[in-house]
Amino acid sequence: MDVAATNKPPVAMHSPSHDAAYPRQHAVQRARLTRRLARASPRIIAAIAPAGYAKSTVVRAYAQTLPSYALCDCEGVRGSVDLAQRLAAALARGDARREREVARQRIAAPDDVSMWGHFALELWLRPSEHPLVVLENVEHTVDSVEQIDFIARLLAHLPVGRQLAICSRRPLPLSLSRFVAPHELASLREDELRFDRGDIRAAFAGLETATGTLEEVARVTRGWPVAVLLFARLAREGVLESALEHSSEVAYSDLYDYLAEQVLASLRPHQLARLLAVASIPRATPAEVALVLDDPSAAEELAALARSSPFVYRVLEGALEAHPLVRAMFQQRYGEQCRQTLLRASERLAPVEPLRAAELYLEAGDDERAAALLESQHELFVSDLPPLFAGIIARLDERTVLRHAGLWAAATAVRASAIPQRQWLYEALGVRERLPAETPLGRRVGVLTSLGNVLTNLGRHDEALEVFEQFAPPGVELPERYQAIQRLFRSAVAARQGHFAAACALWGEAEPLFAGISMTQAIALEEVVARAARFTGSREEERAVLDRAVALAHQSGVPAVRVLALQEALFGAWFAGDDGLTERLARELEDTITPSTARSTEVLRACMRGDVELLLRGDPFERPRFRHYAALIACAGADPAQRAELARIALEEAEHANDATCVAVACIVCAECGTPEQAVAFVERAHAQCALTDASRLRDAVDAYLQGSRALGVLAPLLRRLRGRAVQGAVVETAPCAISVIDASVRRNGRSVSLSKRERELLFYLALHPRPCGREELLEALWPGSVGYARSVLRVYVSRVRARLADAGAVRLLDSGEYRLSGRVRVDLHDIERLAQRARAQSLLTADTRARLEAYVRRWSGEVAPVLGTWEWFAPLAPRVEDLFRQIVLLLGNDALRRGRLAEARALAERIVALDRCDEPARELLIRAVLAAGDGAGARRELRKYREILERELGAKPSGELERLVEGQP
């Protein structure tokens, strides 16, 4: 049936396409949109979106809030007369007299265009019991001038008190704002009609679906209703996880069929070719598509398509992407065509954009051609590493990289932190062996630079210096830029040998040739200049140099260089006793970790948390010097019984690094942690080691230690840590900006920062998701259902937050286009979690740990701050926040119990029980405290009370261990 008018209860009349898009038995109530329309009460509702956006369902849901409505379906309309007849029948439905008028008109003038136009318009102008008229499938009229003219006449003569809803897959060639005032027009486009997170949860109602799975559904579907409902069906069938993981053709076949029939079938051949190119080429630019297809008009038309279609959209820098499901469908059903498109794009781009061409070769599965293109695209240390180059290297197969010597050498900057140092050395020796005599000089220098680099990392300095001398074959003059690389590495070797004056002089000669190369400058500053300042200059000089090194490392965009600079800066702050800065840099290091840098930093990061298991395992991956740093940090925070072992490891790693100052420092630590007999030999060795260096500050400190002086200079903070005293003279640096999840406050330099509701929500979302957050994720979380409007608003709010915090770098925009909170911003939740993790490793809490935990408990009721509970996205995080309070109270309570402070332990246990009467660890702490006080009867009462509560509220019983704890007590 193509026409209908409904009175409550309305009769549902769906066309087949709508049934497929939005099955009634699993319909999602679009209350958000229905309420919006009810509040606005617009005269015209324009629901314009492609197939599968449930336009009619939303409009009908609104219609059912009214006393009645008329429905005119334009699907398959045959002309102007047919359209007028359908409208007349819809307007007359339910009124017997008008129905007879329509019937007589059909007999009298069945095909008279003019008469039917006047008749339908006359019915349109009459008062009616239907306050809303719905025109569905209006896309079937847009190519007909006569039919659009007829709709325009209806709009021009819209009666007072009547609403018109237009549902169409294609925009009308009319400006609807010509007919009503702006506030009387409600437009529902793709951004408004797409499912938000609430709608997605509703679609999966009654299904046990993990939050992470729903997030993946949201990402893959981008809120496209028909796709969300397909995934809900897959969840009911128990195959959703598999389908999401493998993009199964079988699982998605219904959706792919729908796409083909309802979306792609309407495209002309050249439009389909463009869409296939966008689906095939990652981040395709319009210019690339035009080049690949020999289609000059493609660029302009694709740009227009990205503005109007939900299936092609703009990403960074004008690039285009196809909807994930459209892309998956093309890959599944037209895989070979997609691959050929990629290869054709690679071939055409190779002469003008070799890096981009290599990326596309890799995407097409042709690693060898990608590697061949990259072979001569970068020289290590003499230019900064292009981010695209690094991204391609990370994806190339290791064996492919090893077959291309120049590529392998250039890849050192990317892979050095992703592979063990020993593997790097074995690869370097093998690549050098295979170098033919006719190897280009640049490639030869690159390979030998990488080999010499890893040799000196492993303490084999003499061998490294020999390698650097072999840069040029006999009789070949070495260009100045390669001589600068020689000086750079000679300076690094000199610094590791403790010859800091020579090291700084060599770097001073090389530095001008590396002007503007942030990667090389960052490495030289942290390896040479900062360490020289530490042992021959002042802490102020050292910190200034390390701050500069960290900034340059971030600027370089190379993860391996970032973590090198941050680890050196972190140790420098710790060694100087600057605990506040140490904690900030530890957070920044954690925030900076990528998959390629996780392994090479995990020992140092673990030791900062008080976890020494990895260090003790003795499975070296990272540079020996950083293992030495980790062992020193672990030693200072360990129980006395473990310190000698950790001091021994610190010395062994310093010896493996063959680093003079590290060996001297480790000897002092061994003297401090060993027996008096051992101490003499260690101090003498430290003194002898310093004599081989020009590390004046360290030499003076070792002499002072030998003489028993209290003026221990550069060693003072380290020795205070080892002797269990608070570090004196440290500048405790508080973060300029601090976010408190405990009370939902934001402070800068101790003063509260005034934020609007949305500014606060954006800041807290970033604070509680310490990872890169994509635009779509932020828009969906903070502006659900308003993506088009919010896309520009997001940039505005990020700018406002930065201004409120008086810190342009507080919210970072990454190269990927994602946002992330800067490591400079302190978040108390993360501080508490790290503190709790360290506390769990302590058999008895240190005075500092206990004081900090108690300070948090005094400020915190254990409940989530009310404003956080108003944010829908926060709901999954609330249990984590509440459980953290429980954890720190238990840590304090168990520590009090071990120390015999029974009343305190009992009070802390009762504080948790007041929040959760079924918390067994709290009940156990309470019972143990009562037992320790010698009150067996009281313990039995507590157990009986707990047993009754469990039975009544959960139908459960206490654990057997708890029962046995109380059994047999007098």
Residue pairs with C-beta under 8 A, 6 or more apart in sequence:
1 13
1 73
2 72
2 73
2 75
2 76
2 86
3 71
3 72
3 73
3 86
3 87
3 89
3 90
3 93
4 11
4 13
4 70
4 71
4 73
4 90
4 93
5 68
5 69
5 70
5 71
5 90
5 91
5 92
5 93
5 94
5 130
6 13
6 63
6 68
6 69
6 70
6 71
7 67
7 68
7 94
7 129
8 64
8 67
8 68
10 60
10 63
10 64
10 68
10 69
12 24
12 60
13 71
13 73
14 24
14 56
15 56
15 73
15 75
15 136
15 137
17 51
17 75
17 262
18 54
18 56
18 57
20 226
20 258
21 51
21 52
21 53
21 54
21 57
21 225
21 226
21 229
21 258
21 262
22 54
22 57
22 225
22 226
22 229
23 229
23 233
26 203
26 229
26 232
26 233
27 57
28 195
28 199
28 202
28 203
28 225
28 229
29 61
29 202
30 54
30 57
30 58
30 61
30 199
32 196
32 198
32 199
32 785
33 58
33 61
33 62
33 188
33 192
33 193
33 785
34 58
34 61
34 62
34 65
36 186
37 45
37 62
37 186
38 62
38 65
40 183
40 186
41 163
42 163
42 180
42 183
42 184
42 185
42 186
43 158
43 162
43 163
43 164
43 180
43 184
43 185
44 155
44 158
44 163
44 164
44 165
44 166
44 176
44 179
44 180
44 184
44 185
44 186
45 59
45 62
45 163
45 164
45 165
45 166
45 186
45 188
46 165
46 166
46 168
46 172
46 176
46 185
46 186
46 187
46 188
47 55
47 56
47 58
47 59
47 165
47 166
47 167
47 168
47 188
47 193
48 55
48 166
48 168
48 169
48 170
48 171
48 172
48 187
48 188
48 189
49 55
49 169
49 188
49 189
49 190
49 193
49 310
50 169
50 190
50 262
50 263
50 309
50 310
50 311
51 169
51 226
51 258
51 262
51 263
52 224
52 225
52 226
52 227
52 258
52 262
52 263
53 190
53 193
53 194
53 224
53 225
53 226
53 310
54 193
54 225
54 226
55 167
55 168
55 169
55 188
55 193
56 134
56 136
56 167
58 188
58 193
59 134
59 136
59 165
59 167
60 71
60 134
62 132
62 165
63 69
63 71
63 132
63 134
63 165
66 131
66 132
67 129
67 131
68 94
68 129
68 130
68 131
69 130
69 131
69 132
69 133
69 134
70 90
70 91
70 93
70 128
70 130
70 132
70 133
70 134
71 90
71 133
71 134
71 136
72 86
72 87
72 89
72 90
72 133
72 134
72 135
72 136
73 86
73 136
73 137
74 83
74 86
74 135
74 136
74 137
74 138
74 139
74 140
74 141
75 136
75 137
75 140
76 140
77 83
77 86
77 140
77 141
77 147
79 144
79 146
79 147
80 113
80 116
80 117
80 144
80 146
80 147
80 150
81 110
81 111
81 112
81 113
81 116
83 141
83 147
83 150
84 116
84 117
84 119
84 120
84 150
85 102
85 106
85 116
85 120
87 120
87 123
87 124
87 133
87 135
87 154
88 102
88 105
88 116
88 119
88 120
88 123
89 99
89 102
90 133
91 98
91 120
91 123
91 124
91 128
91 130
91 133
92 98
92 99
92 101
92 102
92 123
93 99
94 129
94 130
95 129
98 123
101 123
102 123
105 115
105 116
105 119
109 115
109 116
113 146
117 150
117 153
120 150
121 153
121 154
121 157
124 154
124 157
124 159
125 157
125 159
127 159
128 159
128 162
130 162
131 161
131 162
131 163
132 162
132 163
132 164
132 165
133 162
133 163
133 164
133 165
134 165
134 167
135 151
135 164
135 165
135 166
135 167
136 167
137 167
137 168
137 169
138 151
138 166
138 167
138 168
138 172
139 168
139 169
139 170
141 147
141 148
141 151
142 148
142 168
142 170
142 171
142 172
142 173
148 172
148 173
148 174
151 166
151 172
151 174
152 174
154 164
155 164
155 174
155 176
155 179
156 179
158 164
158 179
158 180
166 172
171 308
176 185
176 187
177 185
189 788
190 310
190 788
191 785
191 786
191 787
191 788
191 789
192 785
192 786
192 788
193 225
194 222
194 223
194 224
194 225
194 310
194 785
194 787
195 203
195 218
195 221
195 223
195 224
195 225
195 228
196 223
196 780
196 784
196 785
197 214
197 218
197 780
197 781
197 784
197 872
197 873
198 784
198 872
199 223
199 225
199 228
200 214
200 217
200 218
200 223
200 228
201 214
203 228
203 229
203 231
203 232
204 214
204 217
204 232
204 235
207 232
207 235
207 236
209 235
209 240
211 876
213 240
213 241
213 244
216 244
217 228
217 231
217 240
217 244
218 780
219 324
219 776
219 777
220 227
220 231
220 244
220 324
220 325
221 227
221 228
221 231
221 324
221 325
222 310
222 323
222 324
222 776
223 780
223 787
224 310
224 323
224 325
226 255
226 258
227 255
227 325
230 252
230 254
230 255
231 240
231 243
231 244
234 240
234 243
234 251
239 248
239 251
242 248
242 251
243 251
243 252
247 328
247 331
247 332
249 256
249 332
249 333
252 325
252 328
252 329
252 332
255 325
255 329
256 329
256 332
256 333
259 325
259 326
259 329
260 329
263 311
263 326
264 272
264 275
267 275
270 295
273 293
273 295
274 289
274 293
274 295
274 298
274 301
274 302
274 305
275 311
275 312
275 322
275 326
275 330
276 330
276 334
276 337
276 338
276 341
277 284
277 288
277 289
277 292
277 293
277 298
277 341
277 345
278 284
278 289
278 302
278 312
278 320
278 321
278 322
279 322
279 326
279 327
279 330
279 331
279 338
280 330
280 337
280 338
280 339
280 341
280 342
280 345
281 288
281 289
281 292
281 341
281 342
281 345
281 360
281 363
282 321
282 359
282 360
282 363
283 315
283 316
283 319
283 320
283 321
284 319
284 320
284 321
284 345
285 318
285 319
285 320
286 298
286 299
286 300
286 302
286 303
286 318
286 320
287 299
288 345
288 349
289 295
289 298
289 299
289 302
289 320
290 296
290 297
290 298
290 299
291 345
291 348
291 349
292 341
292 344
292 345
292 348
302 312
302 320
303 318
305 312
306 312
306 313
306 314
306 320
310 323
311 322
311 323
311 326
312 320
312 321
312 322
312 323
313 320
313 321
313 323
314 320
315 321
315 817
316 816
316 817
321 327
322 330
330 337
330 338
331 338
339 364
339 365
342 360
342 361
342 363
342 364
343 360
343 361
343 364
343 366
345 357
345 360
346 357
346 358
346 360
346 361
346 364
346 366
346 369
347 357
349 356
349 357
349 360
350 357
350 373
354 373
354 374
354 377
355 373
355 374
355 377
355 386
355 388
355 389
355 392
356 388
357 373
358 369
358 370
358 371
358 373
358 374
358 377
358 392
359 370
359 388
359 391
359 392
361 367
361 369
361 370
361 373
362 370
362 392
362 395
362 396
367 396
367 397
367 400
368 400
370 392
370 396
371 396
371 400
371 401
371 403
371 404
371 407
372 404
374 389
374 392
374 393
374 404
374 407
374 410
375 404
375 406
375 407
375 443
376 406
376 440
376 442
376 443
377 386
377 389
377 410
378 385
378 386
378 389
378 410
379 410
379 442
379 445
379 446
380 409
380 410
380 412
380 413
380 446
380 449
380 450
381 449
381 485
381 488
381 514
381 517
381 519
381 520
382 481
382 482
382 484
382 485
382 513
382 514
382 517
382 520
383 517
384 517
384 518
384 519
384 556
384 557
385 410
385 413
385 414
385 519
385 556
385 557
385 558
387 557
387 815
389 410
390 413
390 414
390 557
390 558
393 401
393 407
393 410
393 411
393 414
393 415
394 414
394 418
394 596
396 407
396 411
401 407
401 408
401 411
401 415
402 408
402 427
402 430
402 431
405 431
405 434
405 435
405 439
405 443
405 446
405 447
406 440
406 442
406 443
406 446
406 447
408 427
408 431
408 447
408 450
409 431
409 443
409 446
409 447
409 449
409 450
410 446
412 424
412 449
412 450
412 453
413 519
413 558
413 560
413 561
414 558
414 559
414 560
414 596
415 424
415 560
415 596
416 424
416 453
416 454
416 560
416 600
417 559
417 560
417 563
417 564
417 596
417 597
417 599
417 600
417 601
417 622
418 560
418 595
418 596
418 597
418 599
418 600
419 427
420 620
420 621
421 454
421 457
421 458
421 620
421 621
421 622
421 623
421 624
422 458
422 620
424 450
424 454
425 451
425 454
425 455
425 458
428 447
428 450
428 451
428 454
429 451
431 447
431 450
431 451
432 447
432 448
432 451
435 443
435 444
435 447
437 473
441 472
441 476
441 479
441 482
444 471
444 473
445 471
445 482
445 485
448 467
448 468
448 470
448 471
449 468
449 471
449 485
449 489
451 467
452 464
452 465
452 467
452 468
452 489
453 464
453 489
455 461
455 463
455 464
455 467
456 464
456 489
456 492
456 493
456 496
457 623
457 624
457 625
457 657
458 624
458 656
458 657
459 496
459 624
459 655
459 656
459 657
459 658
459 659
460 658
461 493
461 496
461 497
461 658
464 489
464 493
465 490
465 493
468 485
468 486
468 489
468 490
469 486
471 478
471 482
471 485
471 486
472 478
472 482
478 486
480 513
481 513
484 509
484 510
484 513
484 514
485 510
487 506
487 507
487 509
487 510
488 506
488 507
488 510
488 514
488 520
488 524
490 506
491 502
491 503
491 504
491 505
491 506
491 507
491 510
491 524
491 528
492 503
492 524
492 527
492 528
494 500
494 502
494 503
494 506
494 528
495 503
495 527
495 528
495 531
495 532
496 625
496 657
496 658
496 659
496 660
497 658
497 659
497 660
497 692
497 693
498 535
498 659
498 660
498 661
498 689
498 690
498 692
498 693
498 694
498 695
499 693
499 694
500 528
500 531
500 532
500 535
500 536
500 693
500 694
500 695
501 532
501 536
501 694
503 528
503 532
504 528
504 529
504 532
507 524
507 528
507 529
510 524
511 521
511 524
514 520
514 521
514 524
518 552
518 553
518 555
518 556
519 552
519 553
519 556
519 558
519 561
521 549
521 552
522 549
522 550
522 552
522 553
522 555
522 556
522 561
522 564
522 565
523 561
523 564
523 565
525 545
525 546
525 548
525 549
525 552
525 565
526 545
526 546
526 549
526 553
526 564
526 565
526 568
526 569
527 564
527 568
529 545
530 542
530 545
530 546
530 549
530 568
530 569
530 572
531 568
531 661
533 539
533 541
533 542
533 545
534 542
534 572
534 575
534 697
534 714
535 661
535 693
535 695
535 696
535 697
535 698
535 714
536 694
536 695
536 696
536 697
537 697
539 576
542 572
542 576
543 572
543 573
543 576
543 581
546 565
546 568
546 569
546 572
547 569
549 565
549 568
549 569
550 562
550 565
550 566
550 569
552 565
553 561
553 562
553 564
553 565
553 566
554 562
556 562
557 815
559 592
559 594
559 596
559 597
560 596
560 597
560 600
562 592
562 597
563 589
563 592
563 593
563 597
563 600
563 601
566 585
566 588
566 589
566 592
567 589
567 601
567 604
567 626
567 629
569 585
570 582
570 585
570 586
570 589
570 604
570 608
571 604
571 629
571 632
571 633
573 581
573 582
573 585
574 582
574 633
575 632
575 714
575 717
575 718
576 717
576 730
577 716
577 717
577 718
577 720
577 721
577 727
577 728
577 729
577 730
578 730
578 731
578 732
578 733
579 727
579 730
579 732
580 730
580 731
580 732
580 733
580 734
581 731
581 733
583 831
584 733
584 735
584 823
584 824
584 826
585 823
586 605
586 608
586 834
587 823
587 826
587 830
588 823
588 824
589 601
589 604
589 605
589 823
590 605
590 770
590 823
591 770
591 820
591 823
592 823
593 601
593 605
599 621
599 622
600 621
600 622
600 623
600 626
601 622
601 626
602 614
602 621
603 614
603 615
603 621
603 622
603 626
603 627
603 630
604 622
604 626
604 627
604 629
604 630
604 633
606 612
606 613
606 614
606 615
606 630
607 615
607 630
607 631
607 633
607 634
607 637
608 633
609 834
609 837
609 838
609 841
610 634
610 637
610 837
610 838
610 841
610 842
611 837
611 841
612 634
612 638
612 642
612 646
615 627
615 630
615 631
615 634
615 646
615 649
616 645
616 649
620 627
620 656
623 657
624 653
624 654
624 656
624 657
624 659
625 653
625 654
625 657
625 659
625 662
627 649
627 653
627 656
628 650
628 653
628 654
628 657
628 659
628 662
628 666
631 646
631 647
631 649
631 650
631 653
631 666
632 650
632 665
632 666
632 669
632 718
634 646
635 643
635 646
635 647
635 650
635 669
635 673
635 722
636 718
636 721
636 722
637 721
637 838
638 646
639 843
643 673
643 722
644 670
644 673
644 674
646 673
647 666
647 669
647 670
647 672
647 673
647 674
648 670
650 665
650 666
650 669
650 670
651 663
651 666
651 667
651 669
651 670
653 662
653 666
654 662
654 663
654 665
654 666
655 663
660 689
660 690
660 692
660 693
660 695
661 693
661 695
661 698
663 685
663 686
663 689
664 686
664 689
664 690
664 693
664 695
664 698
664 702
665 686
665 698
665 715
665 718
667 682
667 683
667 685
667 686
667 689
668 682
668 683
668 686
668 702
668 705
668 715
668 718
668 719
669 718
669 722
670 678
670 679
670 682
671 678
671 679
671 680
671 682
671 683
671 686
671 705
672 679
672 719
672 722
672 723
673 722
674 682
683 702
683 705
683 706
686 702
686 705
687 702
687 703
687 706
690 698
690 699
690 702
691 699
693 699
697 713
697 714
698 714
698 715
700 713
700 714
701 712
701 713
701 714
701 715
701 716
702 715
704 711
704 712
704 713
704 715
705 712
705 715
705 719
712 719
716 728
716 729
717 727
717 729
717 730
720 726
720 727
720 728
721 727
726 848
734 750
734 826
735 824
735 825
735 826
736 748
736 749
736 807
736 824
737 746
737 747
737 748
737 753
737 805
737 807
737 810
737 824
737 825
737 826
738 746
738 747
738 748
738 825
738 826
738 827
738 828
739 745
739 746
739 763
739 764
739 767
739 825
739 826
739 827
739 828
740 746
740 747
740 828
741 764
741 767
741 768
741 827
741 828
741 829
741 865
741 868
741 881
742 828
742 829
742 856
742 859
742 860
742 865
743 859
743 865
744 760
744 764
744 865
744 866
744 867
744 868
745 752
746 752
746 753
746 755
746 760
746 763
746 805
747 753
748 805
748 806
748 807
753 804
753 805
754 804
755 763
755 801
755 804
756 800
758 782
758 797
759 797
759 800
759 801
759 804
760 867
761 782
761 871
762 778
762 782
762 797
762 798
762 801
763 801
763 811
763 821
764 868
764 871
764 874
765 773
765 778
765 781
765 782
765 871
765 873
766 773
766 811
766 819
766 820
766 821
767 821
767 825
767 827
767 829
768 827
768 829
768 874
768 877
770 820
770 821
770 827
770 830
771 820
772 814
772 816
772 818
772 819
772 820
773 818
773 819
773 820
774 816
774 817
774 818
775 791
775 794
775 817
775 818
775 819
776 787
778 794
778 819
779 786
779 787
779 790
779 791
779 794
780 787
781 872
781 873
782 790
782 794
782 873
783 789
783 790
783 793
783 794
784 872
798 811
798 813
798 819
801 810
801 811
802 808
802 809
802 810
802 811
805 825
807 822
807 824
807 825
809 822
809 824
810 821
810 822
810 824
810 825
811 819
811 820
811 821
811 822
812 819
812 820
812 821
812 822
813 819
814 820
821 827
828 856
829 881
829 884
832 856
832 884
832 888
833 884
835 849
835 852
835 853
835 888
836 853
836 884
836 887
836 888
836 891
838 849
839 845
839 849
839 853
839 888
839 891
840 891
842 849
844 895
844 898
844 899
845 853
845 891
845 892
845 895
850 892
850 895
853 888
853 891
853 892
854 892
856 888
857 885
857 888
857 889
857 892
860 885
862 882
862 885
862 886
862 889
862 911
862 912
862 915
863 882
863 915
864 874
864 878
864 881
864 882
868 874
868 878
868 881
869 878
882 915
886 912
886 915
886 916
886 919
886 922
889 908
889 911
889 912
889 922
890 908
890 912
890 921
890 922
890 925
892 908
893 904
893 905
893 908
893 909
893 912
893 922
893 925
893 929
894 905
894 925
896 902
896 904
896 905
896 908
897 905
897 925
897 928
897 929
897 932
900 932
902 929
902 932
902 933
905 925
905 928
905 929
905 932
906 926
906 929
906 930
908 925
909 922
909 923
909 925
909 926
909 929
910 926
912 919
912 922
913 919
913 922
913 923
913 926
916 922
917 949
917 953
918 949
918 950
918 953
918 954
918 956
920 946
920 958
920 959
920 962
923 942
923 943
923 946
923 958
923 962
924 962
924 965
926 942
927 939
927 942
927 943
927 962
927 965
927 966
928 965
930 938
930 939
930 942
931 939
931 965
931 966
931 969
936 966
936 969
936 970
939 966
939 969
940 966
940 969
943 958
943 962
943 963
943 966
946 958
946 962
947 957
947 958
950 956
950 957
950 958
951 957
